Amino acid sequence: MKEMPLRTTVIGSYPFPGWLEFACQHLDSFGSADRVELQEDAVIAAIHDQVNAGLDVITDGEQTRLDFNLSFYGFINGLDLEPLPTRRFGPPAHDQRGKHEIIGELRAPRGLGVVEEWTRLKRLAPAGPVLKASVPGPYTLSGRLLPNTYYRDRYAITEALIPLVAAELKALVEVGCREITIDEPSMSCYAYREDPERFVEIFNRTVEVVGGRARLSTHLCFGNYKARAIGPRHYAPMFPAFARLKVDEIHLEMASREFAELELLEQLINYYDVAVGIVDVKSYYIETPQDIVARVERCLRHAPPERLSFAPDCGLSQTARWAARQKLQNLVEGVRIVRERMGLSRG
C-alpha cells in the first residue's frame, strides 16, 4: 500500500527545455564538462517544474535520455546502431525511429545508465517528494532490434534482454532507489494480437530479483510518439492475465480515451493500486482544477482513495513545456481540493 491516498505522480519523461534541444543538435561545440553541466541543468529544470507543481512523486524527467528508451541501445554491446531511420520526412510515425542490427551477443557491461540518473536525481532533488526511477522493460526494448540467425524473433531478443534489465533493477535497489516504474508500453500496445499470459511471465521474471525490495509499478498505454497511438486503445484484451503482474501499482491511460473502461478499477484494486491518467498529454486543452476535481470524483465511484493515484496519461516528453507545467499544476490543485473536501492528509 502506498504512503498516502490520492497520490499525485508522473510516469517518467518531461519535455526538454528548448535550449537543451538546440544544444543536442550542436554537441560538437561543447566539451565534456559542458555536456555534464547541460545534463544537470536540464534535470534541475525538470525537478523545479515538478516540485513547483506540488507533486508527491517526481522523476528526473528523463532529461539525459533520447526518448524514453532509444538511448539505452548505446549501453548495449552487440549492436550496429543505425544512424538514420529509413523515413525522415512526412507525417510522424514510428518508422521514423531507426532499427538496429544485432552483430554479437547482447550485453550491458556498464549497466543501462539508470543508476547514474537516479543518483543524480537524489543529489539534486529537495527533501519531500518521493523519487522515482523508470526503466524500459525487455519486450519494449526488443522492438527496435532486428532478429538474426541467432536471435530469431522478438521473443528471443527479449529473452536476451531480461537479465540486462533485471541487473539494472537490482543495481537501482542496491543504491537506495525505492520506487521504480518498469515501462512496457509495447506489451499493452500488442496484447490484442500476442499472448498476454506470455507477457506476464516475461514481466514477472524480469522483476523477481527486486520483488518486495522496492515499490514497483508499470505503465500500460497505447503509444505516444508525436502524440500518435500504435495499438487498439482498449484494455480488455490484457485482462485477466495482467492482473497477475507482480507490481504494487499500474498506470492506466484514461483521459485521452474519455475514461472508457473506468469500471475496470473495481476489479484491479483487488490486485494492486491504480494510477489513473486524468490529464491528456495528447491535447493542448489545459484541464482546469475543476476538471480534475470532477475526474477524481468519478474515479472514486469505482475505488477507495487509498487505492488511487493520479497522473498524466503518459510521459510528458511529447508535450510542450508551457502546457506540461500548467497541466501538472492544475492536476495537483484539483486533487488537493478533493483531499480537503474528504478530510484526507497528504501523509
N, C-alpha and C positions, 0 to 999 in steps of 0.2 A: 504494500500500500504506500502511495506517495505521502510526502510530509505535509501536504495542505490540500484542502478541497478547492475545486475550480482554479487549478493552477494555470498560469499563462506561460507559454513556451513557444519555441520556434523549431523548425525542422533542422536547419543547419546553415544553408547559404544565405548570404546577404549581398545586395548589389555592390559592385566595385565602385569606389569613387571615380569620377571622370578622369582625374589626374593619374590614377593607377592604370586605367586602360591605356591612356596616352603613353605612360612610361613603359608599359609592357610592349608597345609597338616600337619602342626606341631603346631597348635594353642595352644595345651596343654602346650607348652614350654613358652608361653608368658603370661604376666599378663595383666590386663585390660588396664592399661596405655600404655603398649607396643602395644596393638592392636589399640588403638586410634592413636598412632604415625604411625603405619603401614598404616592405612587408610589415614591419612593426607599426608604422604609421597607419596603414590600412586596417590592421587589426584594432588599433586604438579607436579609429573612427567607427568601426562596426560595434565595438563594445560600447562606445559612448551613446550611439543611437538606441541600442537595446536597453541600456541602463536608464537612459533618459526617458524612455517609454515606460519603464517600471516593470519590465518582465521579471517573472520569478525564476526563469531558466534562460540562460544565454549561451551562445556559442562564439567562436571566433569569426563567424560569418564566412568561413572557408575562403578567406581573403588571399591565402597563399596558394590556392589551387586554380587549375584551369578547369572550369566547370566543376560539378560535384564529384566527378570520378575520372575525368580524362587524364589529369596529371599523374595519376597513380601508375600509369604504364611506364613512366620514366623511372620508377623504382624497381621495375620487374626486369630481370635478366632473361635472355632468350627471345627477345622481340626485335624485329626490324621495324622501327617506328616509321609509319608513312608520313611524309612531311605535309602533304596536302590531300584533302578529300577529292573524290572524283568529280564532284559538282560543287562549285564555289559561288555561283550566282543564281538569281531567280528566287522565288518564294522559299522561305526557310523550311527545311525538313531534316530528318535525322540522317539522310545520306550526305549532308554537308559536313558531317563529322567523320574523320577518316577511320579506316580499319587497319590493323597491324598484322603482319605476318609473324608466325612463330618459327624461329630458326634454331631453337635449342630448348633445353629443359627450363621450365618456368620456375624461377627462384627470386627471392627478395632478400638478399643478404644484409641490406641496410634497413630492413623493415619497409613500411609503406608511408612513413612520414607523419603519421597522425600523432605519434607520441611527441614529436617536436612541436606540432601545432598546439596540442593540449598543454604542454609545458609553458609555451609562450602565453597562451590564454591565462593560465593560472598566475603567471608572473605579472601580467598587465591588468587583469580584471580587479575591480574593487571588491571588498568584502560585501557579502549579502546575497547576490544571485547564486543559484546553483549553476555550475559549469558543466556543459555537456559536449562530448566529442561525437563526431559522426564518421562512420566507416562504411564504404560501399561493400555490399555483400558479394560473394564469389560468382553467383549467377549473373548479376548485373555487370560485374567486371568482365565476364567472359564474352559479353555481347559485341565487343569491338575487336575481338581477336579471331583470326581466320583459321579454321581447322586445317590440319595437315595429315600426313600419313601416320604420325604418332598420336596426335590429339585429333581423333577422327570426327568429333562433333562437339557441339557446345557443351554437352554434359561432361565429356572427357576433359575439356578445358576447365570447366567448373571444378571438377574433382582435383585438378592440379592447383587451383587457386584456394581451395578450402583451407589447407594448412597455412598459407600465407596470411589470409585474413584472420584465422584463429590466433596465429602468433602475434599479430598486431593487437588484437583484443586483449590477449594475455599481458602483453607489454604495457598497454594502457592501464590496466588494473594494477599492475605492479608499481607504476609510478604515481598511483593515488587517484586515478580517474574513477569516479563512482557513478557516472551517468553516461551511457553510450547508446547512440542510435545506430542500428545496422540498416543501411539503406538498401532495400531490394525492390525498387520500383519495377524492374523487369519481371519479377515474379507476379506482381499484381497486374501488369500490362498483358501478360501472356497466359494467365491462369485459365482463360476461356478456351485455349487450344492445347495446353500442355496438361500434365498430370499434377494437380495441386498437392496430392499426397507426396509426390516426389520432391516438390519444392519444400514442403515442410520438413522432410527428412534431411535434405541438404542444409537448410537453415539451422535446424537443431543440432546437427553435428558440428556446424561452424561455431556455435556459441557455447557448446557444452563445457569448454575449457574455462569459461568465466561464469558459469551458472551459479547464482547465489552470491557472487562477489561484487556485483555492480547492478544498478538498475538498468535493465535492457529494454529498448523499445525498437520498433521497426515502423517504417513509413510505407503505407500502401497507397500509391497514387497511379495515375494513368499516363504519365509523361508530361513534361513541361518545357521541352526545348523550344525556345522562342514562343512560349505560351501555346504550343501545339501538343495535343494528346496523341497517343500512339495505339491505344487499345480501346475496345468497347468499355465504356465508363460505367460499369456496374459491378458490385461486389459479390453478387450471388454465386458466381462460379467458384469463388475462393472458399466458400464455407459449405459444410462444417470443417473441412480439412484445416483451414488456417486457425481454427480455434485451438489447435494443438501446438501452435508456435510457442516456444519456450521464451516468452518475453513477459515483462511486467506491464507494458503499455504498447498499444498500437495506435497509429495515427491514420485517420480517415479523411480523404478529400471530400468535403461536403458542400462548401459554399458555391463553388463553380457548377455544381450539379443540382442546385436549388434544393439541397437537403434530401434528395432521393435516397431511399433505403435507410432513413434515420432510425426507423424502428429496429434495425439490427442492433442498436445499442442495448436493447433489452436482453438479447442473447449474449453479446460479447462481454458484458460486465460480469458474467459468471466465470470468465476465464482470466481477464486482465483489465486494467484501467484503459480508458479510451481517450485519446487526444483528438478532439473534433476540429477539423478545419472550418472555421467560421469567417475567414477573410479570404476573398477570391484574389489570388495573385495573378490571374489571367485578365483581370478587369481593372480599368483605371477609375471606376466608380470607387470613391473613398467611403467605406462604410462608416456611418456615424456611430457615436456611442449608443444612441437609442436603437440603431440596427443591431448592434452587438447584444444589447440587453434582450431584445426580442429573440435572437437566435439562441442565446444561452438558456433562456426560459423554455424555449422549445425543446432543447436537449434535456432539460431537467424533467420533462414529462416522461422521459424514457429511462433515465438513470439518476441515481443519487449523486449529490455534489462530490462526495469523497471518491467517486469513481471517474470523475471527469476532469480533463484538462482542455485548454483551448489554445488554438494556434492558427496561423495562416494555413491555407490548403497545402502548400508545398514550400520548398525553399524560395527565397525572395530574389535569387540571383537574376531572374529574368524580368524583374520589376524595377522601374526607375527609383532611384534612392529617395526622391522627394515624396513619392507615393508610398513606398515601403515604410518610411519614417512615420507618416501620418496614419497609415493603416495600423501599425503597431501601437501607436499612442491611443488610438480610439479603441482598439481591442482591449487594452489594459483598462482604460477608463470604463468601458461598458461592463467588463467583468467586475470591476471594483463596485460599481453601482449595485449589481446583483448580490455580491457578497455582503454589502452593507445592509441591503433590504432583508437578507436572510440571517443577519447577525453572525456571519462567519468570519473567523480570524484568518489572517494571512499565514499563520503558523507560529 
